[in-house]
Amino acid sequence: MITFWGKLGLVLFAFCSNRLELLAQRPPNMVMMEYKVTVTSIDSSAGFLNGSTLLIYLNHDECREEIRSPDGGEIRFFNSKTGKGAILKNYSGQKLQVPLSRDNWTELNTFYNSISFTVENVEDAVICGYLAKKAKAQLPGNRELVVYFAPGFVPANQLYSYAFPQLKGLPLKIERHTPDATFVWELNDIQFGNLPPALFDINTKGYRLLPFEVLQVPLP
C-alpha cells in the first residue's frame, strides 16, 4: 500500500522528470538564473561575499554575469559572436573597467572548464524544483568542489563562467570547500523568456580603464 508521502514523492518525481525532458528537447535560448551565495569562513576577509547574489543572463550569443554584494558589485559581459566583452567593477566607490577579448574570456574560464568530476551514485536531490545529481572534484591545496546539476538541461549558450560543460547539465548548487572556508552558490530562481536587449549593453561611462593583465584569474 502506497502512503500519502509515497504518492507525493511519485508525483514530484514525475513533475521533475517531465520538466527536464521538455527542457532537454528545447534548450532555452534566453534564461535568467539567480543564485544565492553563502560563505562560512574562519577568515573574515573571505566573508564579504556572504549574502550576495549572482545573476546570470543568457541570450543567444551573449551573457551577463552580475554579482551584487553589500560592499559593491561586478558585472561580466561577453558576446561569443563578436568575441568581445568587459568586466565592470564597482567596489568602495571605485569604478573600474577591463575590456575582454575572446582569448581573455577563454583564459578566465579555463579552470572551470577543465575540472575532472566524478558523478556519485547517490539518491538524487531536488533543488529549485529540479532533480539534481551530485558530482565531486578534488582540487589542489586540499580543496574540493561539489556540483549538484540537472542532467540533460543545457542552455543553448554555454559560454558562461559557471556552466561546467563537462557535466552536461545545469548547475543548481555549487559548493567550494577549502581548509579555511566553504562557499555555496545555490539556485534560487530561474526564468525563461525574452530578455531586454539593454541588459547586454556595456555602459562604461565613469569607469577607469584597466588592461586585462591586472586581473588575477579567480578560482571557483
Secondary structure, DSSP 8 states (H G I E B T S, - for coil): ---HHHHHHHHHHHHHHHHHHHHHHS--SEEEEEEEEEEEESSGGGGGGTT-EEEEEEETTEEEEEEEETTEEEEEEEETTTTEEEEEEEETTEEEEEEEEHHHHHHHHHHHHT---EE--S--EEETTEEEEEEEEEETTTEEEEEEEEET---S---STT--GGG-EEEEEEEEE-SSEEEEEEEEEEEES---GGGG----TT-EE--GGG------
